[in-house]
Amino acid sequence: MTEFISKPYDKIYVRDMIKLSLDDLIGMMSSLESASAYWVDGVLFASFAMTESEELAKKEMQNEMYLDKIIFAVYENYTKTVKSSTNLEIGVLNMQKSKLYQDLIKWLKEQSIWNE
């Protein structure tokens, strides 16, 4: 039988964090192919991986990940969709049960950009 092993990343490097208004986040997400954002612990967000390369694949094998950016907005309560003031609408995926995303949002809230 195949052996399955779950192993979290040792390190995730984040190149940029961008705090947006809710309207701006919805506008940006609605222009992308996958117009859905994630929600965890009062934060609506999306993360974007760096362009794949052989070097990044090697890093993945060493349990490291590189994110190009995380965009986020404060959004206290989870809803299945969220609408902007101009009636753009995106889907919202509740990722509250993901340990990885819980850790990411906890870390994000400790960064200086959170209070800007």
Residue pairs with C-beta under 8 A, 6 or more apart in sequence:
7 63
8 63
8 99
8 100
9 63
9 64
9 65
9 100
10 62
10 63
10 64
11 63
11 64
11 65
12 64
12 65
12 66
12 67
12 104
13 64
13 65
13 66
13 67
14 67
14 69
14 70
15 50
15 66
15 67
15 68
15 69
16 68
16 69
16 70
17 69
17 70
17 72
17 108
17 111
17 113
18 69
18 70
18 71
18 72
19 72
19 73
19 113
19 114
19 116
20 28
20 71
20 72
20 73
21 73
22 44
22 73
22 74
22 75
22 82
22 84
23 84
23 85
23 86
24 73
25 37
25 44
25 46
25 71
25 72
25 73
26 82
26 83
26 84
26 88
26 89
26 90
27 84
27 86
27 88
28 71
29 35
29 36
29 37
29 46
29 90
30 84
30 88
30 89
30 90
35 90
35 91
36 90
36 91
36 92
36 93
37 44
37 45
37 46
37 82
37 90
37 91
37 92
37 93
38 44
38 45
38 46
38 47
38 92
38 93
38 95
38 101
39 45
39 75
39 78
39 92
39 93
39 94
39 95
39 96
40 94
40 95
40 96
40 98
40 101
40 102
40 104
40 105
41 96
41 102
41 105
41 106
42 74
42 75
42 76
42 77
43 72
43 73
43 74
43 75
43 105
43 108
43 109
44 72
44 73
44 74
44 75
44 82
44 92
45 70
45 71
45 72
45 73
45 105
45 108
46 70
46 71
46 72
47 67
47 69
47 70
47 104
48 67
48 68
48 69
48 70
48 71
49 65
49 66
49 67
49 68
50 56
50 66
50 67
50 68
51 68
56 66
59 65
59 66
70 104
70 108
72 108
75 82
78 92
78 94
78 96
79 92
80 91
80 92
81 89
81 90
81 91
81 92
82 89
82 90
82 92
83 89
95 101
96 102
108 114
